[in-house]
Amino acid sequence: MSKIDELINKYCSNGVEFKTLEKVVISVKTGLNPRKNFQLNTQDAKNYYVTVKEVTSGKIVFSDRTDKINDEAISIISNRSNLEFDNVLFLALAQSENCDCRYSCKQLER
């Protein structure tokens, strides 16, 4: 039994309604390429720049190798993404037309 099946059994005794992604997704966007939109690890960078390398076992784990960005880059990213609390983010862990892509999701927490 998968983790999602366990959670459904535990919290949704009557089951859940099935909906395809196109019925519930508001927008799909790719990440911004830093080389084209902003610079990583500038002297004034104090904000973490999260990529797939920070995702470990479904959690975001920062390390000394995690890139950082400045407030201007945060503004550029925020203006494009329009993220809000309770949004669900899907993260592709592989990028190829011929691969088995695995996905992770993280709900933004308040």
Gaussian input, Z-matrix of N, CA and C with variables (Angstrom, degrees):
# hf/3-21g

backbone

0 1
 N
 C     1     B1
 C     2     B2     1     A1
 N     3     B3     2     A2     1     D1
 C     4     B4     3     A3     2     D2
 C     5     B5     4     A4     3     D3
 N     6     B6     5     A5     4     D4
 C     7     B7     6     A6     5     D5
 C     8     B8     7     A7     6     D6
 N     9     B9     8     A8     7     D7
 C    10    B10     9     A9     8     D8
 C    11    B11    10    A10     9     D9
 N    12    B12    11    A11    10    D10
 C    13    B13    12    A12    11    D11
 C    14    B14    13    A13    12    D12
 N    15    B15    14    A14    13    D13
 C    16    B16    15    A15    14    D14
 C    17    B17    16    A16    15    D15
 N    18    B18    17    A17    16    D16
 C    19    B19    18    A18    17    D17
 C    20    B20    19    A19    18    D18
 N    21    B21    20    A20    19    D19
 C    22    B22    21    A21    20    D20
 C    23    B23    22    A22    21    D21
 N    24    B24    23    A23    22    D22
 C    25    B25    24    A24    23    D23
 C    26    B26    25    A25    24    D24
 N    27    B27    26    A26    25    D25
 C    28    B28    27    A27    26    D26
 C    29    B29    28    A28    27    D27
 N    30    B30    29    A29    28    D28
 C    31    B31    30    A30    29    D29
 C    32    B32    31    A31    30    D30
 N    33    B33    32    A32    31    D31
 C    34    B34    33    A33    32    D32
 C    35    B35    34    A34    33    D33
 N    36    B36    35    A35    34    D34
 C    37    B37    36    A36    35    D35
 C    38    B38    37    A37    36    D36
 N    39    B39    38    A38    37    D37
 C    40    B40    39    A39    38    D38
 C    41    B41    40    A40    39    D39
 N    42    B42    41    A41    40    D40
 C    43    B43    42    A42    41    D41
 C    44    B44    43    A43    42    D42
 N    45    B45    44    A44    43    D43
 C    46    B46    45    A45    44    D44
 C    47    B47    46    A46    45    D45
 N    48    B48    47    A47    46    D46
 C    49    B49    48    A48    47    D47
 C    50    B50    49    A49    48    D48
 N    51    B51    50    A50    49    D49
 C    52    B52    51    A51    50    D50
 C    53    B53    52    A52    51    D51
 N    54    B54    53    A53    52    D52
 C    55    B55    54    A54    53    D53
 C    56    B56    55    A55    54    D54
 N    57    B57    56    A56    55    D55
 C    58    B58    57    A57    56    D56
 C    59    B59    58    A58    57    D57
 N    60    B60    59    A59    58    D58
 C    61    B61    60    A60    59    D59
 C    62    B62    61    A61    60    D60
 N    63    B63    62    A62    61    D61
 C    64    B64    63    A63    62    D62
 C    65    B65    64    A64    63    D63
 N    66    B66    65    A65    64    D64
 C    67    B67    66    A66    65    D65
 C    68    B68    67    A67    66    D66
 N    69    B69    68    A68    67    D67
 C    70    B70    69    A69    68    D68
 C    71    B71    70    A70    69    D69
 N    72    B72    71    A71    70    D70
 C    73    B73    72    A72    71    D71
 C    74    B74    73    A73    72    D72
 N    75    B75    74    A74    73    D73
 C    76    B76    75    A75    74    D74
 C    77    B77    76    A76    75    D75
 N    78    B78    77    A77    76    D76
 C    79    B79    78    A78    77    D77
 C    80    B80    79    A79    78    D78
 N    81    B81    80    A80    79    D79
 C    82    B82    81    A81    80    D80
 C    83    B83    82    A82    81    D81
 N    84    B84    83    A83    82    D82
 C    85    B85    84    A84    83    D83
 C    86    B86    85    A85    84    D84
 N    87    B87    86    A86    85    D85
 C    88    B88    87    A87    86    D86
 C    89    B89    88    A88    87    D87
 N    90    B90    89    A89    88    D88
 C    91    B91    90    A90    89    D89
 C    92    B92    91    A91    90    D90
 N    93    B93    92    A92    91    D91
 C    94    B94    93    A93    92    D92
 C    95    B95    94    A94    93    D93
 N    96    B96    95    A95    94    D94
 C    97    B97    96    A96    95    D95
 C    98    B98    97    A97    96    D96
 N    99    B99    98    A98    97    D97
 C   100   B100    99    A99    98    D98
 C   101   B101   100   A100    99    D99
 N   102   B102   101   A101   100   D100
 C   103   B103   102   A102   101   D101
 C   104   B104   103   A103   102   D102
 N   105   B105   104   A104   103   D103
 C   106   B106   105   A105   104   D104
 C   107   B107   106   A106   105   D105
 N   108   B108   107   A107   106   D106
 C   109   B109   108   A108   107   D107
 C   110   B110   109   A109   108   D108
 N   111   B111   110   A110   109   D109
 C   112   B112   111   A111   110   D110
 C   113   B113   112   A112   111   D111
 N   114   B114   113   A113   112   D112
 C   115   B115   114   A114   113   D113
 C   116   B116   115   A115   114   D114
 N   117   B117   116   A116   115   D115
 C   118   B118   117   A117   116   D116
 C   119   B119   118   A118   117   D117
 N   120   B120   119   A119   118   D118
 C   121   B121   120   A120   119   D119
 C   122   B122   121   A121   120   D120
 N   123   B123   122   A122   121   D121
 C   124   B124   123   A123   122   D122
 C   125   B125   124   A124   123   D123
 N   126   B126   125   A125   124   D124
 C   127   B127   126   A126   125   D125
 C   128   B128   127   A127   126   D126
 N   129   B129   128   A128   127   D127
 C   130   B130   129   A129   128   D128
 C   131   B131   130   A130   129   D129
 N   132   B132   131   A131   130   D130
 C   133   B133   132   A132   131   D131
 C   134   B134   133   A133   132   D132
 N   135   B135   134   A134   133   D133
 C   136   B136   135   A135   134   D134
 C   137   B137   136   A136   135   D135
 N   138   B138   137   A137   136   D136
 C   139   B139   138   A138   137   D137
 C   140   B140   139   A139   138   D138
 N   141   B141   140   A140   139   D139
 C   142   B142   141   A141   140   D140
 C   143   B143   142   A142   141   D141
 N   144   B144   143   A143   142   D142
 C   145   B145   144   A144   143   D143
 C   146   B146   145   A145   144   D144
 N   147   B147   146   A146   145   D145
 C   148   B148   147   A147   146   D146
 C   149   B149   148   A148   147   D147
 N   150   B150   149   A149   148   D148
 C   151   B151   150   A150   149   D149
 C   152   B152   151   A151   150   D150
 N   153   B153   152   A152   151   D151
 C   154   B154   153   A153   152   D152
 C   155   B155   154   A154   153   D153
 N   156   B156   155   A155   154   D154
 C   157   B157   156   A156   155   D155
 C   158   B158   157   A157   156   D156
 N   159   B159   158   A158   157   D157
 C   160   B160   159   A159   158   D158
 C   161   B161   160   A160   159   D159
 N   162   B162   161   A161   160   D160
 C   163   B163   162   A162   161   D161
 C   164   B164   163   A163   162   D162
 N   165   B165   164   A164   163   D163
 C   166   B166   165   A165   164   D164
 C   167   B167   166   A166   165   D165
 N   168   B168   167   A167   166   D166
 C   169   B169   168   A168   167   D167
 C   170   B170   169   A169   168   D168
 N   171   B171   170   A170   169   D169
 C   172   B172   171   A171   170   D170
 C   173   B173   172   A172   171   D171
 N   174   B174   173   A173   172   D172
 C   175   B175   174   A174   173   D173
 C   176   B176   175   A175   174   D174
 N   177   B177   176   A176   175   D175
 C   178   B178   177   A177   176   D176
 C   179   B179   178   A178   177   D177
 N   180   B180   179   A179   178   D178
 C   181   B181   180   A180   179   D179
 C   182   B182   181   A181   180   D180
 N   183   B183   182   A182   181   D181
 C   184   B184   183   A183   182   D182
 C   185   B185   184   A184   183   D183
 N   186   B186   185   A185   184   D184
 C   187   B187   186   A186   185   D185
 C   188   B188   187   A187   186   D186
 N   189   B189   188   A188   187   D187
 C   190   B190   189   A189   188   D188
 C   191   B191   190   A190   189   D189
 N   192   B192   191   A191   190   D190
 C   193   B193   192   A192   191   D191
 C   194   B194   193   A193   192   D192
 N   195   B195   194   A194   193   D193
 C   196   B196   195   A195   194   D194
 C   197   B197   196   A196   195   D195
 N   198   B198   197   A197   196   D196
 C   199   B199   198   A198   197   D197
 C   200   B200   199   A199   198   D198
 N   201   B201   200   A200   199   D199
 C   202   B202   201   A201   200   D200
 C   203   B203   202   A202   201   D201
 N   204   B204   203   A203   202   D202
 C   205   B205   204   A204   203   D203
 C   206   B206   205   A205   204   D204
 N   207   B207   206   A206   205   D205
 C   208   B208   207   A207   206   D206
 C   209   B209   208   A208   207   D207
 N   210   B210   209   A209   208   D208
 C   211   B211   210   A210   209   D209
 C   212   B212   211   A211   210   D210
 N   213   B213   212   A212   211   D211
 C   214   B214   213   A213   212   D212
 C   215   B215   214   A214   213   D213
 N   216   B216   215   A215   214   D214
 C   217   B217   216   A216   215   D215
 C   218   B218   217   A217   216   D216
 N   219   B219   218   A218   217   D217
 C   220   B220   219   A219   218   D218
 C   221   B221   220   A220   219   D219
 N   222   B222   221   A221   220   D220
 C   223   B223   222   A222   221   D221
 C   224   B224   223   A223   222   D222
 N   225   B225   224   A224   223   D223
 C   226   B226   225   A225   224   D224
 C   227   B227   226   A226   225   D225
 N   228   B228   227   A227   226   D226
 C   229   B229   228   A228   227   D227
 C   230   B230   229   A229   228   D228
 N   231   B231   230   A230   229   D229
 C   232   B232   231   A231   230   D230
 C   233   B233   232   A232   231   D231
 N   234   B234   233   A233   232   D232
 C   235   B235   234   A234   233   D233
 C   236   B236   235   A235   234   D234
 N   237   B237   236   A236   235   D235
 C   238   B238   237   A237   236   D236
 C   239   B239   238   A238   237   D237
 N   240   B240   239   A239   238   D238
 C   241   B241   240   A240   239   D239
 C   242   B242   241   A241   240   D240
 N   243   B243   242   A242   241   D241
 C   244   B244   243   A243   242   D242
 C   245   B245   244   A244   243   D243
 N   246   B246   245   A245   244   D244
 C   247   B247   246   A246   245   D245
 C   248   B248   247   A247   246   D246
 N   249   B249   248   A248   247   D247
 C   250   B250   249   A249   248   D248
 C   251   B251   250   A250   249   D249
 N   252   B252   251   A251   250   D250
 C   253   B253   252   A252   251   D251
 C   254   B254   253   A253   252   D252
 N   255   B255   254   A254   253   D253
 C   256   B256   255   A255   254   D254
 C   257   B257   256   A256   255   D255
 N   258   B258   257   A257   256   D256
 C   259   B259   258   A258   257   D257
 C   260   B260   259   A259   258   D258
 N   261   B261   260   A260   259   D259
 C   262   B262   261   A261   260   D260
 C   263   B263   262   A262   261   D261
 N   264   B264   263   A263   262   D262
 C   265   B265   264   A264   263   D263
 C   266   B266   265   A265   264   D264
 N   267   B267   266   A266   265   D265
 C   268   B268   267   A267   266   D266
 C   269   B269   268   A268   267   D267
 N   270   B270   269   A269   268   D268
 C   271   B271   270   A270   269   D269
 C   272   B272   271   A271   270   D270
 N   273   B273   272   A272   271   D271
 C   274   B274   273   A273   272   D272
 C   275   B275   274   A274   273   D273
 N   276   B276   275   A275   274   D274
 C   277   B277   276   A276   275   D275
 C   278   B278   277   A277   276   D276
 N   279   B279   278   A278   277   D277
 C   280   B280   279   A279   278   D278
 C   281   B281   280   A280   279   D279
 N   282   B282   281   A281   280   D280
 C   283   B283   282   A282   281   D281
 C   284   B284   283   A283   282   D282
 N   285   B285   284   A284   283   D283
 C   286   B286   285   A285   284   D284
 C   287   B287   286   A286   285   D285
 N   288   B288   287   A287   286   D286
 C   289   B289   288   A288   287   D287
 C   290   B290   289   A289   288   D288
 N   291   B291   290   A290   289   D289
 C   292   B292   291   A291   290   D290
 C   293   B293   292   A292   291   D291
 N   294   B294   293   A293   292   D292
 C   295   B295   294   A294   293   D293
 C   296   B296   295   A295   294   D294
 N   297   B297   296   A296   295   D295
 C   298   B298   297   A297   296   D296
 C   299   B299   298   A298   297   D297
 N   300   B300   299   A299   298   D298
 C   301   B301   300   A300   299   D299
 C   302   B302   301   A301   300   D300
 N   303   B303   302   A302   301   D301
 C   304   B304   303   A303   302   D302
 C   305   B305   304   A304   303   D303
 N   306   B306   305   A305   304   D304
 C   307   B307   306   A306   305   D305
 C   308   B308   307   A307   306   D306
 N   309   B309   308   A308   307   D307
 C   310   B310   309   A309   308   D308
 C   311   B311   310   A310   309   D309
 N   312   B312   311   A311   310   D310
 C   313   B313   312   A312   311   D311
 C   314   B314   313   A313   312   D312
 N   315   B315   314   A314   313   D313
 C   316   B316   315   A315   314   D314
 C   317   B317   316   A316   315   D315
 N   318   B318   317   A317   316   D316
 C   319   B319   318   A318   317   D317
 C   320   B320   319   A319   318   D318
 N   321   B321   320   A320   319   D319
 C   322   B322   321   A321   320   D320
 C   323   B323   322   A322   321   D321
 N   324   B324   323   A323   322   D322
 C   325   B325   324   A324   323   D323
 C   326   B326   325   A325   324   D324
 N   327   B327   326   A326   325   D325
 C   328   B328   327   A327   326   D326
 C   329   B329   328   A328   327   D327

   B1=1.4466
   B2=1.5337
   B3=1.3217
   B4=1.4604
   B5=1.5266
   B6=1.3108
   B7=1.4659
   B8=1.5230
   B9=1.3164
   B10=1.4688
   B11=1.5173
   B12=1.3375
   B13=1.4630
   B14=1.5243
   B15=1.3205
   B16=1.4656
   B17=1.5271
   B18=1.3307
   B19=1.4619
   B20=1.5281
   B21=1.3241
   B22=1.4652
   B23=1.5205
   B24=1.3290
   B25=1.4661
   B26=1.5229
   B27=1.3211
   B28=1.4608
   B29=1.5279
   B30=1.3311
   B31=1.4602
   B32=1.5287
   B33=1.3112
   B34=1.4688
   B35=1.5254
   B36=1.3118
   B37=1.4665
   B38=1.5249
   B39=1.3221
   B40=1.4631
   B41=1.5228
   B42=1.3332
   B43=1.4614
   B44=1.5153
   B45=1.3077
   B46=1.4658
   B47=1.5212
   B48=1.3113
   B49=1.4570
   B50=1.5293
   B51=1.3099
   B52=1.4606
   B53=1.5198
   B54=1.3315
   B55=1.4603
   B56=1.5139
   B57=1.3024
   B58=1.4595
   B59=1.5304
   B60=1.3234
   B61=1.4595
   B62=1.5279
   B63=1.3340
   B64=1.4675
   B65=1.5237
   B66=1.3393
   B67=1.4681
   B68=1.5347
   B69=1.3289
   B70=1.4617
   B71=1.5263
   B72=1.3178
   B73=1.4639
   B74=1.5234
   B75=1.3173
   B76=1.4627
   B77=1.5183
   B78=1.3232
   B79=1.4625
   B80=1.5212
   B81=1.3234
   B82=1.4570
   B83=1.5187
   B84=1.3270
   B85=1.4619
   B86=1.5176
   B87=1.2821
   B88=1.4623
   B89=1.5201
   B90=1.3056
   B91=1.4593
   B92=1.5137
   B93=1.3059
   B94=1.4590
   B95=1.5233
   B96=1.2954
   B97=1.4566
   B98=1.5251
   B99=1.3369
   B100=1.4671
   B101=1.5234
   B102=1.3191
   B103=1.4671
   B104=1.5241
   B105=1.3246
   B106=1.4610
   B107=1.5259
   B108=1.3399
   B109=1.4596
   B110=1.5248
   B111=1.3171
   B112=1.4636
   B113=1.5244
   B114=1.3232
   B115=1.4704
   B116=1.5192
   B117=1.3192
   B118=1.4600
   B119=1.5245
   B120=1.3186
   B121=1.4671
   B122=1.5279
   B123=1.3273
   B124=1.4614
   B125=1.5224
   B126=1.3186
   B127=1.4677
   B128=1.5239
   B129=1.3353
   B130=1.4666
   B131=1.5321
   B132=1.3327
   B133=1.4714
   B134=1.5250
   B135=1.3301
   B136=1.4649
   B137=1.5306
   B138=1.3288
   B139=1.4628
   B140=1.5286
   B141=1.3211
   B142=1.4641
   B143=1.5262
   B144=1.3164
   B145=1.4645
   B146=1.5283
   B147=1.3240
   B148=1.4570
   B149=1.5213
   B150=1.3268
   B151=1.4630
   B152=1.5312
   B153=1.3132
   B154=1.4685
   B155=1.5202
   B156=1.3166
   B157=1.4693
   B158=1.5297
   B159=1.3412
   B160=1.4570
   B161=1.5329
   B162=1.3196
   B163=1.4621
   B164=1.5252
   B165=1.3266
   B166=1.4563
   B167=1.5218
   B168=1.3189
   B169=1.4674
   B170=1.5206
   B171=1.3305
   B172=1.4593
   B173=1.5165
   B174=1.3293
   B175=1.4575
   B176=1.5208
   B177=1.3213
   B178=1.4587
   B179=1.5251
   B180=1.3248
   B181=1.4708
   B182=1.5243
   B183=1.3249
   B184=1.4599
   B185=1.5173
   B186=1.3292
   B187=1.4651
   B188=1.5197
   B189=1.3129
   B190=1.4645
   B191=1.5244
   B192=1.3326
   B193=1.4680
   B194=1.5301
   B195=1.3429
   B196=1.4542
   B197=1.5279
   B198=1.3287
   B199=1.4640
   B200=1.5224
   B201=1.3289
   B202=1.4635
   B203=1.5224
   B204=1.3355
   B205=1.4604
   B206=1.5215
   B207=1.3334
   B208=1.4564
   B209=1.5385
   B210=1.3383
   B211=1.4650
   B212=1.5333
   B213=1.3250
   B214=1.4646
   B215=1.5326
   B216=1.3238
   B217=1.4700
   B218=1.5245
   B219=1.3332
   B220=1.4725
   B221=1.5260
   B222=1.3156
   B223=1.4622
   B224=1.5323
   B225=1.3258
   B226=1.4723
   B227=1.5228
   B228=1.3235
   B229=1.4658
   B230=1.5272
   B231=1.3242
   B232=1.4654
   B233=1.5189
   B234=1.3208
   B235=1.4632
   B236=1.5221
   B237=1.3036
   B238=1.4633
   B239=1.5228
   B240=1.3215
   B241=1.4570
   B242=1.5212
   B243=1.3171
   B244=1.4639
   B245=1.5265
   B246=1.3331
   B247=1.4578
   B248=1.5162
   B249=1.3244
   B250=1.4559
   B251=1.5158
   B252=1.3367
   B253=1.4507
   B254=1.5251
   B255=1.3149
   B256=1.4622
   B257=1.5280
   B258=1.3343
   B259=1.4670
   B260=1.5230
   B261=1.3061
   B262=1.4541
   B263=1.5133
   B264=1.3188
   B265=1.4580
   B266=1.5148
   B267=1.3224
   B268=1.4545
   B269=1.5097
   B270=1.2973
   B271=1.4530
   B272=1.5174
   B273=1.3136
   B274=1.4651
   B275=1.5133
   B276=1.3166
   B277=1.4504
   B278=1.5150
   B279=1.3246
   B280=1.4622
   B281=1.5127
   B282=1.3139
   B283=1.4536
   B284=1.5215
   B285=1.3044
   B286=1.4484
   B287=1.5137
   B288=1.3035
   B289=1.4587
   B290=1.5263
   B291=1.3218
   B292=1.4583
   B293=1.5185
   B294=1.3161
   B295=1.4566
   B296=1.5203
   B297=1.3039
   B298=1.4499
   B299=1.5208
   B300=1.3234
   B301=1.4636
   B302=1.5202
   B303=1.2935
   B304=1.4653
   B305=1.5179
   B306=1.2964
   B307=1.4520
   B308=1.5185
   B309=1.2811
   B310=1.4496
   B311=1.5173
   B312=1.3048
   B313=1.4616
   B314=1.5128
   B315=1.2992
   B316=1.4560
   B317=1.5076
   B318=1.3142
   B319=1.4488
   B320=1.5230
   B321=1.3274
   B322=1.4610
   B323=1.5238
   B324=1.3100
   B325=1.4548
   B326=1.5151
   B327=1.3016
   B328=1.4773
   B329=1.4986
   A1=108.32
   A2=116.33
   A3=120.76
   A4=110.17
   A5=115.82
   A6=121.49
   A7=110.42
   A8=117.58
   A9=120.32
   A10=110.61
   A11=117.54
   A12=120.31
   A13=110.89
   A14=117.18
   A15=121.51
   A16=110.59
   A17=116.80
   A18=120.40
   A19=111.67
   A20=116.60
   A21=119.76
   A22=110.04
   A23=117.38
   A24=120.74
   A25=111.80
   A26=116.53
   A27=121.09
   A28=112.60
   A29=117.13
   A30=120.46
   A31=115.20
   A32=117.87
   A33=120.83
   A34=108.99
   A35=116.76
   A36=120.33
   A37=113.15
   A38=117.80
   A39=121.64
   A40=112.65
   A41=116.76
   A42=120.61
   A43=111.36
   A44=116.23
   A45=122.09
   A46=109.53
   A47=114.76
   A48=120.27
   A49=109.14
   A50=116.96
   A51=121.65
   A52=109.04
   A53=115.74
   A54=121.68
   A55=107.76
   A56=116.57
   A57=120.07
   A58=108.57
   A59=116.12
   A60=120.17
   A61=112.84
   A62=117.34
   A63=117.82
   A64=112.70
   A65=118.01
   A66=121.41
   A67=111.94
   A68=117.53
   A69=119.88
   A70=114.26
   A71=118.58
   A72=121.46
   A73=109.86
   A74=115.46
   A75=120.88
   A76=110.66
   A77=116.72
   A78=119.68
   A79=109.65
   A80=114.69
   A81=121.94
   A82=106.51
   A83=115.16
   A84=119.62
   A85=108.65
   A86=115.36
   A87=120.17
   A88=108.37
   A89=116.36
   A90=120.53
   A91=111.14
   A92=115.39
   A93=120.86
   A94=109.65
   A95=115.97
   A96=121.09
   A97=108.62
   A98=117.93
   A99=119.64
   A100=113.45
   A101=117.13
   A102=119.48
   A103=111.89
   A104=118.27
   A105=121.21
   A106=113.04
   A107=117.82
   A108=120.41
   A109=115.60
   A110=118.09
   A111=122.30
   A112=108.40
   A113=116.11
   A114=120.49
   A115=110.61
   A116=115.01
   A117=121.28
   A118=109.94
   A119=115.60
   A120=123.57
   A121=114.48
   A122=116.32
   A123=119.84
   A124=108.68
   A125=117.29
   A126=120.48
   A127=112.54
   A128=117.19
   A129=120.33
   A130=113.25
   A131=117.50
   A132=121.55
   A133=110.35
   A134=116.07
   A135=120.61
   A136=112.26
   A137=117.76
   A138=122.80
   A139=109.81
   A140=117.37
   A141=120.27
   A142=110.86
   A143=116.12
   A144=123.63
   A145=106.72
   A146=116.39
   A147=121.93
   A148=110.67
   A149=115.73
   A150=122.71
   A151=107.61
   A152=116.82
   A153=119.98
   A154=112.51
   A155=117.98
   A156=119.29
   A157=111.96
   A158=118.33
   A159=121.42
   A160=112.66
   A161=117.71
   A162=120.44
   A163=109.26
   A164=114.56
   A165=121.76
   A166=108.24
   A167=116.76
   A168=121.97
   A169=112.08
   A170=116.58
   A171=121.19
   A172=115.25
   A173=118.09
   A174=121.78
   A175=109.61
   A176=115.56
   A177=120.80
   A178=107.91
   A179=115.38
   A180=121.32
   A181=108.56
   A182=116.08
   A183=120.90
   A184=110.29
   A185=115.73
   A186=120.96
   A187=108.47
   A188=116.15
   A189=119.44
   A190=111.59
   A191=117.08
   A192=121.19
   A193=112.25
   A194=117.44
   A195=120.97
   A196=109.28
   A197=116.30
   A198=120.49
   A199=109.93
   A200=115.23
   A201=120.76
   A202=109.61
   A203=114.40
   A204=121.35
   A205=109.40
   A206=115.28
   A207=119.74
   A208=110.96
   A209=115.98
   A210=120.62
   A211=112.65
   A212=117.42
   A213=120.52
   A214=110.61
   A215=117.25
   A216=120.83
   A217=111.04
   A218=117.10
   A219=120.92
   A220=109.57
   A221=117.01
   A222=121.55
   A223=111.37
   A224=116.46
   A225=120.96
   A226=110.50
   A227=116.54
   A228=121.31
   A229=110.51
   A230=117.24
   A231=121.66
   A232=111.91
   A233=116.69
   A234=119.81
   A235=111.93
   A236=117.37
   A237=121.32
   A238=112.06
   A239=117.21
   A240=120.06
   A241=114.70
   A242=117.50
   A243=121.78
   A244=112.79
   A245=117.74
   A246=121.10
   A247=111.14
   A248=115.12
   A249=121.76
   A250=109.14
   A251=116.81
   A252=120.51
   A253=108.71
   A254=116.16
   A255=125.56
   A256=113.20
   A257=118.30
   A258=120.30
   A259=108.34
   A260=116.72
   A261=121.58
   A262=107.44
   A263=116.12
   A264=121.58
   A265=109.31
   A266=116.63
   A267=121.58
   A268=107.90
   A269=115.60
   A270=121.46
   A271=108.85
   A272=116.78
   A273=120.25
   A274=108.49
   A275=116.63
   A276=120.46
   A277=113.11
   A278=116.61
   A279=121.19
   A280=107.62
   A281=116.38
   A282=119.51
   A283=109.24
   A284=115.15
   A285=120.56
   A286=108.52
   A287=116.82
   A288=120.46
   A289=111.33
   A290=117.61
   A291=120.86
   A292=113.81
   A293=117.47
   A294=117.84
   A295=110.64
   A296=115.24
   A297=122.34
   A298=106.25
   A299=117.43
   A300=120.31
   A301=109.64
   A302=115.85
   A303=121.39
   A304=107.67
   A305=115.61
   A306=119.95
   A307=111.66
   A308=114.51
   A309=122.43
   A310=105.89
   A311=117.79
   A312=118.44
   A313=109.56
   A314=115.57
   A315=121.99
   A316=107.13
   A317=117.56
   A318=120.62
   A319=108.12
   A320=116.20
   A321=119.84
   A322=108.74
   A323=116.35
   A324=121.13
   A325=109.66
   A326=115.29
   A327=120.21
   A328=110.20
   D1=135.01
   D2=-179.02
   D3=-78.83
   D4=165.26
   D5=178.67
   D6=-60.52
   D7=-40.19
   D8=179.78
   D9=-65.07
   D10=-39.11
   D11=176.51
   D12=-63.29
   D13=-40.54
   D14=177.78
   D15=-60.75
   D16=-44.97
   D17=-179.44
   D18=-66.00
   D19=-40.36
   D20=177.46
   D21=-62.30
   D22=-45.87
   D23=178.82
   D24=-60.78
   D25=-38.41
   D26=-176.77
   D27=-74.77
   D28=-43.33
   D29=-171.32
   D30=-107.54
   D31=-12.48
   D32=-175.92
   D33=-131.67
   D34=74.75
   D35=-174.15
   D36=-60.61
   D37=-24.61
   D38=178.06
   D39=-93.54
   D40=8.85
   D41=-178.57
   D42=84.74
   D43=-174.72
   D44=179.34
   D45=-130.75
   D46=154.24
   D47=177.69
   D48=-77.12
   D49=132.34
   D50=177.64
   D51=-86.22
   D52=130.68
   D53=174.34
   D54=-136.38
   D55=141.18
   D56=175.95
   D57=-74.83
   D58=156.94
   D59=-177.74
   D60=-58.26
   D61=-37.54
   D62=-178.22
   D63=-65.20
   D64=-16.66
   D65=177.79
   D66=-83.44
   D67=-20.41
   D68=-174.78
   D69=-120.41
   D70=-14.59
   D71=-178.16
   D72=-79.97
   D73=129.24
   D74=178.10
   D75=-86.70
   D76=-41.86
   D77=178.67
   D78=-155.15
   D79=154.02
   D80=175.54
   D81=-127.90
   D82=125.13
   D83=-179.15
   D84=-139.11
   D85=149.33
   D86=173.78
   D87=-89.62
   D88=164.87
   D89=177.28
   D90=-69.77
   D91=162.91
   D92=177.68
   D93=-86.09
   D94=135.78
   D95=176.39
   D96=-77.76
   D97=115.86
   D98=-178.10
   D99=-57.94
   D100=-34.78
   D101=-177.50
   D102=-64.36
   D103=-24.04
   D104=-178.69
   D105=-101.52
   D106=-19.15
   D107=-171.14
   D108=-120.27
   D109=-27.78
   D110=179.80
   D111=-166.94
   D112=173.79
   D113=-179.00
   D114=-108.89
   D115=144.57
   D116=175.32
   D117=-89.53
   D118=149.89
   D119=170.00
   D120=56.67
   D121=40.24
   D122=173.84
   D123=-73.30
   D124=168.56
   D125=-177.54
   D126=-60.68
   D127=-32.12
   D128=-179.22
   D129=-94.39
   D130=10.88
   D131=-179.16
   D132=-75.02
   D133=122.90
   D134=178.95
   D135=-132.67
   D136=-2.37
   D137=-177.51
   D138=-105.20
   D139=137.47
   D140=179.09
   D141=-69.76
   D142=140.25
   D143=174.75
   D144=-107.84
   D145=103.34
   D146=-172.11
   D147=-84.92
   D148=129.00
   D149=174.12
   D150=-130.04
   D151=-177.09
   D152=-178.63
   D153=-60.75
   D154=-24.59
   D155=-178.50
   D156=-69.23
   D157=-16.57
   D158=177.29
   D159=-90.75
   D160=-6.85
   D161=-178.18
   D162=-92.76
   D163=117.99
   D164=-178.95
   D165=-132.53
   D166=119.84
   D167=178.98
   D168=52.50
   D169=41.74
   D170=176.91
   D171=78.40
   D172=7.13
   D173=179.85
   D174=-124.11
   D175=152.49
   D176=175.80
   D177=-88.69
   D178=121.09
   D179=-177.74
   D180=-122.27
   D181=116.20
   D182=179.21
   D183=-85.30
   D184=147.81
   D185=177.21
   D186=-140.87
   D187=179.76
   D188=177.29
   D189=-69.19
   D190=-11.20
   D191=177.95
   D192=-93.42
   D193=-5.29
   D194=179.01
   D195=-69.30
   D196=127.29
   D197=178.33
   D198=-67.72
   D199=156.89
   D200=177.09
   D201=-126.78
   D202=154.61
   D203=179.31
   D204=-131.77
   D205=159.60
   D206=-179.54
   D207=-89.22
   D208=178.12
   D209=-177.21
   D210=-64.68
   D211=-32.63
   D212=177.67
   D213=-62.98
   D214=-41.74
   D215=177.16
   D216=-64.95
   D217=-39.41
   D218=176.15
   D219=-58.50
   D220=-42.79
   D221=179.34
   D222=-62.98
   D223=-44.07
   D224=178.31
   D225=-60.31
   D226=-46.33
   D227=-179.65
   D228=-65.10
   D229=-45.60
   D230=-177.85
   D231=-63.49
   D232=-40.59
   D233=179.36
   D234=-63.35
   D235=-31.01
   D236=-178.64
   D237=-84.44
   D238=-38.43
   D239=-170.48
   D240=-85.74
   D241=-32.40
   D242=-177.64
   D243=53.40
   D244=40.04
   D245=179.52
   D246=-68.39
   D247=142.10
   D248=177.05
   D249=-130.77
   D250=161.04
   D251=175.55
   D252=-58.92
   D253=147.17
   D254=-178.80
   D255=74.77
   D256=4.97
   D257=170.95
   D258=-71.25
   D259=150.08
   D260=174.05
   D261=-109.40
   D262=128.43
   D263=-179.44
   D264=-104.05
   D265=131.97
   D266=174.82
   D267=-104.84
   D268=133.99
   D269=-175.28
   D270=-121.25
   D271=119.26
   D272=177.34
   D273=-81.50
   D274=128.31
   D275=-179.70
   D276=-95.13
   D277=-2.84
   D278=176.96
   D279=-147.67
   D280=150.16
   D281=-178.91
   D282=-133.91
   D283=100.53
   D284=178.52
   D285=-168.71
   D286=146.24
   D287=178.09
   D288=-70.33
   D289=-24.69
   D290=-174.12
   D291=-111.26
   D292=24.58
   D293=-178.94
   D294=-119.03
   D295=164.05
   D296=174.84
   D297=-86.59
   D298=96.98
   D299=-177.80
   D300=-79.35
   D301=134.32
   D302=178.42
   D303=-109.49
   D304=143.89
   D305=-175.55
   D306=-120.66
   D307=149.18
   D308=175.21
   D309=-127.32
   D310=150.62
   D311=174.98
   D312=-130.82
   D313=150.71
   D314=-178.59
   D315=-138.17
   D316=125.64
   D317=176.42
   D318=-88.46
   D319=131.52
   D320=179.45
   D321=-63.79
   D322=134.28
   D323=-179.23
   D324=-104.60
   D325=147.13
   D326=179.47
   D327=-73.97

